[in-house]
């Protein structure tokens, strides 16, 4: 299996399976001298980990990180940063009935056809548990971005058919962690939680949308033509499990607008070039222009259902399967720190690439 590394100069390689001994990664290209706060890393891991609320899988994992290299006396050394997180609460027997069965809308069939075998214990490498390593990589990226006062904040803007119909500019994003669904609007969050409870009783699952905002992004990031900033950002979030769509700035609504409506007009404020509107989403020509970067990420409903589904076995026999074990009703709240982490990786990588360009 190739393609387990993300980035050009700031690179993250991940390893591990859902029910293997551990998951982890190696960060290459991280600058030296950055102060490392292990509690900050653990905080982000806790936002992603299972068992947070009644809306998530009850699998109990401490997700405690072990830093193996690249950090000495509380600072990065400039050498590869290796880390691991032990899987302490595996229950592979929950998946033994699926050994010869292809689950609908999972990676079972495609993995087996590509590699000639598959890990049926929770999907193995295709499991979202791999995203633990991405969250860690994102924290180290933020150590670089902190020097530029860049802030990344994601939140849940819809779950199922319950949507938050407000712009991020109308919201207090500091309240994202005030409820289990990570929606910064209390009335909408309560509707979302009620909706999840209703669907859970049916043994069904839900998808949704996460909105992410990057404030004070560094100017001039992006490498046209094939590594445009928004192209790499799209690739980053589309690599997250269950993601089905990405749009930035005005997104698909731009198709209904006229140029006179959509153009972001320039003006000067305090000797700085700004735009009166931001339909571009902070990116023009594939390069960041210094305005807020904002985008939406659509997630599908979880494919594992707590009700019977028809499928086929490896030998083509019709079978009926039903989810067992511990599963989320929706991944959306737990995916918020993952979207932030992938945004951090893209920003940090492009920042280092731009700094290398500036030196020339």
Beta strands, then each sheet from edge to edge (+ up, - down):
strand 1: 5-6
strand 2: 11-16
strand 3: 22-28
strand 4: 65-67
strand 5: 71-72
strand 6: 75-76
strand 7: 81-86
strand 8: 101-102
strand 9: 151-159
strand 10: 162-163
strand 11: 208-215
strand 12: 243-248
strand 13: 266-269
strand 14: 272-275
strand 15: 283-284
strand 16: 287-288
strand 17: 293-299
strand 18: 309-313
strand 19: 318-321
sheet 1: 1+ 2- 3+ 7- 4+
sheet 2: 5+ 6-
sheet 3: 8+ 18- 19+
sheet 4: 10+ 9- 11+ 17- 12+
sheet 5: 13+ 14-
sheet 6: 15+ 16-
end
